[in-house]
Each structure stands twice: as C-alpha cells, then as structure tokens.
C-alpha cells in the first residue's frame, strides 16, 4: 500500500515518496510565544502529530521539527506592557505550550529550534540572498524581491499581478515594490536587537523558518506543514527565500489543516469566542479533545461546540467500554472457540481498512469509523457463549494499535484511582460478601459522587468513569 498526501502546491493527492528511503524530514510551523495557545493552535499540533505517528507506524524514521518564534513585534509589545524581559516571557509561554500539547498526547519534536538561537544562520541566509541579487538593503532594513523569483505565488495559486494589486507600502517602510517583504528589520527605540552587517536589528518573520528548516533538515525537505492561514504569505515567502537561496525545491509536499469555527462562527478575539487550550483542558478530558479534533479530516474546517464535544465524549466512552469489556471477559475465556479463524479474519480485515483510511491522506475521520466497526464486532463477539482468549487479545491489540497511532489513550483511568478509592472498592466487595448491603450501597453512592460508576457482574465488580 502507498501513502498519498494532498499537496497544496499541486492541489492534488500524490503518492508519498520520501527523499531518503525509510526516513522522513518534516517541518511544522510552531507558535509565536507571547500568550497561551488557543484551540486553533492546538489543531495543527494534534493533526500533524497523528501524521508523524502514522509514518512511524509504517516504519519511517521521522525527523520532526517544530519551531518557536521567540522574537517578534507582538512579543516585544506584550513584554513592554508587562514590564517583563523578553526571554522570561517567551520561556514562560514555551513551557506553557509544551505542557498543553503534552496533555493532548502530542509527542515531543525531534527538534524545537528558536529564532534567538538561530540568529547566525539567519544572518548568513540573508547575506547570501543579497549577494545573489534577490534582496537589497535600505538604511538597515533588508527586503526580498518576489519579482526576482520565478513562479512567486505558486503555492497560493495567485499570479504576481494579483498579489501586487493587494499589496501596500506601510508608513516607515522603504521598500522598492509593495510586494517586497522584510528579511531584516532595523532596530528602533532601543528594542531587542542583534549585530548584523546592516547594523543592529532582528529578522523578519518569514526568513526564520527558512533558516531553521535548512539548519535542521537540509535544503530540500519531505513535508512542510501548518495551518491554512499560513499558506500566504508565510509559506509562499518561505518557498521564494529558500529556493532562491538553494537553487532547488524547498519542500516536496505541503500540508495545511483547516480552520476552527466556534458554534458555526469563525473564532476571533473581536467576536469574543476565543478559546484557550489551557482553559479547555481544565474543563474537559484532553483525550476527548484530541478525539474530537481527529474526528474530522484535517483539511476540512471543524466546528467546535460543547454539544459536539459531548458527542465526542460519548463516542470515546463507547470505545473504552468495549475495550474494558474485552479485558474483563478475558479473565473467564478459554482457548476453545470453533469460530476463531472467522473472527481472526474479520480483525485482520478491519486493521487493513484502518491502514487504507490513513494511507488516503491521513484520513483520521475514516480511521475512527473503522475503530467503531472494530468495537462493534468486539461487542458482538463477547455475546458468544464461548470465547477464545486468543481472539479477545487480538481485538484488544487491534484497538490499542489504532488508538496508539491516533495518539489517544483509554487506559489511564486506572492510574487515576487513588488509594482511598481502591480501599472503598475492596471494602464494598467485603460488605457484599457479608451481606451488609446498606454499607455496600453507601460506598456505591460515595464513589458515584467521585464520578466512579460501579457495575456488579457474575465475574465481579467493575467500575468506569461517569
């Protein structure tokens, strides 16, 4: 089977063939760290983590780079408003980002480069662009000339004239053409700055990612990813800079995730529907948030609401209950089941369907549908009078594998049971043995208050989160 990726550059699905056999270089644009991230930032973190996980599942060694922009106009403004040093501000919000995405099941990147730690590479990059005639310096500012680069606009599929009509020269800018964009900004008002051949200053936004991608992944990379809003101008400008610099293709596959709407309206601060990931995690199980994000194909817009999140919770619980039922039934299963081969074939087919879904442009929505089919079959199997330990384990392994690739956990609740609750469960078991049903009911109610629901079965007492 071959993985296909929808390439924004060509606007079609293409067979994924990495530059180096068995290895994938992947760059994802990370946040500008001046505040806590919102759920719009959380979506690319989750979806491209699932892409990485699937590539690893398919046997690839993935070099996954996600950058932090830790110097920027907004960062300088917020630091000044708070009376805080820029490194203190950015370190605080980088830590917050890492904490938020870790809670959402996102694996650590291979590299997390920062702009402030890549300054020599950025300056060298800009120098070369000037030497090659793609950029020019004016009074300490350096600008890139898109008109000097063939096929500018090829990612956003716009002609240079269309782009020119919407471009403007802002007050204070000294560029020759409205399309020209800043590679280096002259320092103003004693703001944070670095020494350069053009005087003290700091880099423009677009050059940062080009320099970091080259440093950590090379001149040509396999996958470049980010939010749909980055297609133009950020990724367009990255292509122009990098290909002008290196004389070869920058990224072979461009992936962009869709927007998030809040209650059917575009999320924005002006509308007051801005949702911080940190607050959402405090209110909801982060595993359910991740499940919700992956329930829609990454290229499609996703609508967020409390009702839809509740629906995702119900689906998540349904899968978890099926898994728990398998674990529970395994204790009383035997090695005899006359239909073992038939069920094994069904499980194998469903795992293949999962791979087909993910091979098709990482369609996590269809992958989750396969997961539902798998749990439905597992529940059907458990209704059999005789069950095989082998088949039950195969169902469990299949569910676990799919969930692992999606980065979703369902077995962490056992870790959440503290010693007090464990003791109450044991006490209730003893109370029932001694026919002290009043005490058993009291304990049930106590645990219910802690959102632990009990189910008494012939095989013993089971629990689940309410």
N, C-alpha and C positions, 0 to 999 in steps of 0.2 A: 504493500500500500504506500501511496505517496501523499505527503502533506501538501496541501495547497493553501496559498495565502492570497487574500485580496490585496493587491498592491496599489496604493493610492496613486503612485506615479503613472501606472499604465491603465488604471481603472478597470482591472480585470483580475480574476484569480489566476495564479501562476503556480506551477509545481515548484516546491521549495527545494533548491539545490544549493547547499552552503558552499562557500569558497573552499573550505578545507574539510575533507571527509571526516565525519564524526565530531566536528566542532562547529559551534555557532557563536558569532560575535553579535551582541545585542545591546543597543544603547537606548535608554528610555529617559526622556526629559523629566527631571525632577522639579521640586518646588523652589520658589523664591522664598527664603525663610525669614519672614518678618511677622508671622502670625500663625495661629493654629490652622491646620488644613481643613478645608470643607469637603463635603462628600463628592464634589466634582473632582477634587484631587485624589480622593480615595479610589475612585473608579479605575483610572489607569494603573494605579498601584496594584489593585486586585487582578484586573484582567490580564495585564502583561506578566504578572507573577504566574497566572494559570498557563499562559503561553510557555513561559520558561519551564514550568513543571512538566508540561506535556512533552516538550522537546527532550527533557531529561528522561522522561519515561520511555521515549522512543530511542534512547541510547546516546543522545548527543551530550557532549561536554559544553555547557553554555557559559560563556564569559559575559556576565550580565552587569552592565554599568548603568548606574542611576546617579545623576549629578545633583549637587546643591548649589544654587545661585546664592552666594552669601555676601555679595556687594551689588547694590542696585539703588536707583532713586528712591523706591519705596522703603527700602531698608534704612537708608540714610534719614529719610523723613521721620519714620517711626522712632528710630534711635534718638533723634533730636527731641522729639516730643516727650519721650520717656526719660530723657536725661541719662541714657544708658550707652555704654560703649558698644560699638557695632559687633565686635567678636562675642561679647557677652550675650547680646540679643540673638545673634544667629546661632550660637551654640545651644541656647535655650530652646529655640524652635526646631533645630535639627533633632535634638533629643526628644522633643515632643512628637515630631513626625515619626521617628523610629519607634517610639512607644505605641503610637496609634496604629501604624501599619502592621507591627508585630502582633497586636491584638487581633487584627483582621486576617492573620495567617500568612502574611507576606514574608517570604524568605529574605534573608539578608543578601544584598547585592554582592557580587564579586568585588566591585569597587564602588565607592561613593566619593568621587572627586569633588573638590570645592574650587570655586573660581579663585579665591585668595591663595590657594596652594598651587595654582597652575599659571601664575602670572608670567613667569619667564617664557613658558611655551606660547602663551597668548601674544606676548610682545614680539617674539620671533616670527610667529604666524603673520602678524600684521606687517612686519618689516618685509617679509617675502612678497606679500601681495602688492606693496608699494613698488618693490623692485621689478615685479613682473608687469606693472602698468595697470593693475586692476583697482588700485586705491591711490589716494592722494591726501596730503596733509595741509591743513589750513589753520594757522595760529594755534597749534597744539591739538586740534581735532583731526582725526583721520576718518575718511569716508571711503566706502566701497562703491564702485561704479557698475551698477547692474547692466547698463548698456554695453559694457565692455565684455560681458559674459554671454556667450551664445545660449539660446534656449532659456533665458531667465523667464520664469513663470510656468515651467513645465510641470511642476508638482501641483500647483493650484489650478493649472489649465487655463491660464489667462495670458493674453498677449501683452507685450511690453507697452503698447499704446493704451490698452485698457487699464493697466496698472498706473500708467502715467497720469491718466485723467483724474484719478482719485488721490494722487499724491500732493502734498503741500510742503512748503518750507516754513518751519516754525520760527518764531521770534528767537533770535540769537544764533540760529544755525547759519553756517557759512558754506553750505554745500553748493555744488555747481548745478545739480539737477535735482528736482523734487524726489526722484526715485532713489537717489543715493542714500545710504544708511551708515550710521556711525559704527566704526570699528574701535575707535579710541576717543574718549572724551576728556578734554582739558579740565583740570581741577578748578573748582570755583568755591569761593567763600570758605576756604580752609577745610573743605571736606576731605574725607579719607582719600589717599592718592598713593600712587606708586611711581617711581622714577622710570622714564622711558626715553627713547631717542627724540621724542616730540615734547618733552617736558613732563611735569607731573600730571598724572591723570589716572583714569581707570577704564576698563574695557566696556564696549557696548555689549548689549545682551546677546546678540546672535553669534558673535565670534567665540564666546566662551565654550559653547557646546562643540563647535568645530574643532577647537584646540583640544578639548578633553577627550573627544571621541578618537582623534588621531593618536593622542598620547597612550590611551589605554587599549585601543582596539586596532589601530592601524589606519592606513589611508583609505581603504575600502572595507566596509563592514557589511554583515549579512542583513541585519534588521535594525531599522531605526523606528522608534515608536513614541507615541504621545497622544495627547488629547486632540480632538478635531480642530479646536480653536488655534492650534499651533501650526496648522498646515501653511497658512500665510499670515504674517510674513516670516515667522521664525524659521520654519523648516525650509521654506523657499530660499531664504538668505543663507542658511547653513549649506545648502547644496551649492549655491553660487560661490561662496567663500572656499569651501573645501575642494571643489572641482577645479576652480581657478588656481588654487594653491598646488594641488597634487597632480593635476592633469589626467585624472581618471575618475571613474564613477565613485561617488561617495557612499551611498547605501543602495543595496540591491533590492530590498523590499521595505516599503514604507507602510506602517500600520497606524491607524488612528481610531480611537474609540469615540463613540457618540456622546452627545450632551446628556445632562441630567436635568429633568424638569421636576418641579415641586408642585404636587397637586395640579398637574397639567399646565403649569406656568414655568417659564424659564427662570432658573434660580438666579437671583441677583440681590445685591445689598439694597438697591433702591426699592425693590418690592417687599423687602422685609422677610423674605423666605429663604434666607441664607442659613444653611445647616452645617454646623461644625462637626467634624468626625468625632472629636473628643466628647462632645455632648451626646452624640448619638450612641457611642459605645457605653457611656454611663447609663443610658436608658434601656439599651437592648443588648442581648447576647451578640457579641461581634461575629460569631459563627453564622448567625441568621442574617446579619447584614451582608456578609460575604456571599452566602447562599442566594440572597436576593439579587445582588449585583451580577451574579453569574447566570441568573435565570433568564436573562435577555442577551441576545447575541451582542458582542462587544461593539459592533459598528452601528447598531441601532440606538436611537435615543431611549432612555429609560425614565419612566415616570415614578417618582418617589412619593409615597403617602403612607400614613400609619396603617391604613387598611391593607395596602399591598404588602407592607412589611409583616403584618399579622398573618396574611396568607402564606408568606414565605416561612413563617414560624410553624404554621400547621403542617406544611409540606416537610419541613426539616424534622419535626417530631414524628411524622409518619414513617420516615426512613429510619430514624433512630429506634422507634418501637419495633420495626421489623428486624433490625439488627439485634436488638435485645432479646426478641423472641427466639431468634436462632441460637443465641448464646445460652438461653435458658433451656431450650429443648435439647441442646447438645448433651446436657448432663444425663438425660434419660434415653438417649438414642442408642441404637445397636448398629452392628455392621451389616445387618440384613435389610435389603430393600430390593425387591425384584425389578423396580423401575430405575435403578441407579444410572444406567447408561443413558437413558432417555433424558433424565434431569441434567446430567453432566453435559450433554449435547446442547441443551437449552442455555445453560450458563455460558458455555463457550460461545454460542451464537450472540448472546447479549453483550459479552465483552467485545466481540468483533464489531457489534453495532456502535458501541461506545467509541471505539477507535475510529470507525468511519465518520462519526459525528465530529470528533476532534480533528481528524485529518482534513475535514472540509472547513478550512479557515477557522479552526479552533471554536467550533460551534458548541459552546458550553450549555446553551439552552436545550439543544437536542441531546446532549450528553446527560443532562439531568432527567430528561424524558426517559432515556434508557435506564437510568437509575430507578425511576418509578416502576418501570416494567420489571426490573430485577427484583425489587422488593415485593411487587405483586405476586410474582412467581414463587418467591420465598414463602410468603404467607400461605399461598395455595399448597405448597409442599408440606408445610407444617400441619395442615389439616389431615394429612395422611395418617393412617393408623400406625404404620411402621415407617420409621425414618432412618436414614443412614447417617452416621457420624461424618463420613466422607463427604456426602452431598451437602450437609449443613455447613461443613468447613469450607467447601467450595463457594457456597453462597456468601458466606462471611468474607472470604478472601476477595471475591469479586466486588462486593460492596465497598470494602476497605480500600481496594486498589483505586476504584473510581473516585471515592471521596478524597483519597490522598493526592491524586492528580489535580483535583479541583481545589485542593488546599483546605478542605472542610473537615473538621473533627466532630465526632459524635460520642466519643468515649471519655471526654474529660469530666463528665458529671460525677463519675466515681471518685475522682480526685477531690471534688468539692464537698464530699461528705466528711464532716469533721468528727472528732472522737465522740462528741456528745450525741450526735445523731446516730452514729454506729451503736452506741450504748443503748439508746432508746429502741432501736430496731431489735437488738438482742433481747432487751427486757420484754418487749411485746411478744416475741416468739415464746419466751418462757411463760409469760402470763397466759397465752393461749393454751400452752401445754397443761397448765394448772387450772384451766377453765375459769380464769379470772378475766372474764370478758369486759367487765367495766373498766379495768385498768388497760386492757388492750385497746378499747375504744378511746380512752383518754390519750393514749400515746398516738393513736392514729390522728386524732384532732390536733395534737401538738405538732406533729410532723406536717400536717396539712397547712398549718399556719406558717410553716417554714417552706411552703410550696413543694413538699415532698409527698407524692401521692402513692399509696400502697395498694397492692393487688394480691389477694390471697388465692393461691392456685394449689392444685394437688401436689405440685412439686415444691411448694414453699412460698414464702412471701417475696414479692418483687416490688420494686419502687421505680418511680420516674418523676421527673420534674413536672410541676403543674403549669 
